[in-house]
Amino acid sequence: MRFFNLSSVRIKEIAPRIGDGCVVRYNAVVDGCHLPPGFYVPSTLRIGPQTDLDALPDVARTNNELVQGYKKLQNEF
C-alpha cells in the first residue's frame, strides 16, 4: 500500500520504484531515485539521486518514541 496525493506530489522518474508502505507527503518531490518499503518522505522535501536516504530522520520511530513519552506523562498524573 502506498499513500500519495498526486495533485501535490511530483514523481519525476517515468517508472520510479516506490516500496510498499511508503508515504510521500504534500509538495514532496521524488526525482530519479527508488524508495525502500516503509519509507516516509516529509512535506516539501526533494529527494534526488544524490540524496542519502540513511541520513534522513526515521519519522516513524521518532513518533513512536514521542507517543511512549506522552503515555508515561499521562500515567504520572
N, C-alpha and C positions, 0 to 999 in steps of 0.2 A: 504494500500500500504506500503510495506517495502522495504528499499533500502540496498542491500548488494553487496559486491564484494566477492564472495565465494572463490576466489583464494587467498585472503589476510586476510580473517576474519575466526577465528576459533570459531565455535559454538560447545562446548564440550558436552553439555547435549543431550541425544538422541532426546527428543521432547521438546525443550525449548519453552516457550510461549513468543513470541516477539509481542508486541502490534502493532496495525495498526499505520502507520505513523512513526515508529521508523527508525532511521538512525544509522547504525553501520559502522564507518569509517575504513580505511585501518589499518591492523595489530592490530585490537582490538580483545580481547578475551572475550566471554561471557561464563562463566563456572558455570553451576548449579544454575542459577537464572532466574527470569522472569522479563521482561522489560515492563513497563506500556505503553499504547498508547502514541505516540508522543515523546518518549524518544530518546535522542541523545547520542551516545557513541563516544567520540572523538578518533582520531587515536592513536594507541599504548596503549590504556587503557585496563586494565584487570579488569573485573567485575566478582566477585565470590559471593558465598552465604553470605559471611560476609560483603560485600560492602554495605555501607549506601548510597543508591541512592539519598536520600534527601540532602546529603552533597555535591553532585557534582554540579558544576555550571549549571545554566539554560542558555545554549548557545543561544537558540532561542531568549529569552528575551534580553540578552546582545547584540546580533547582531541587534535587532530592535532598541534598545536604541542608538547604535552606528550610525545607519542609520539616526535616527532623529537628532543626533548631527551634522552629516555631512550636512544634509539639512539646519539646522539653520545657519551653517557657510557659506554655499553656498548663502543663502539669504542675508547675511551681505555684500557680495561683489558686 
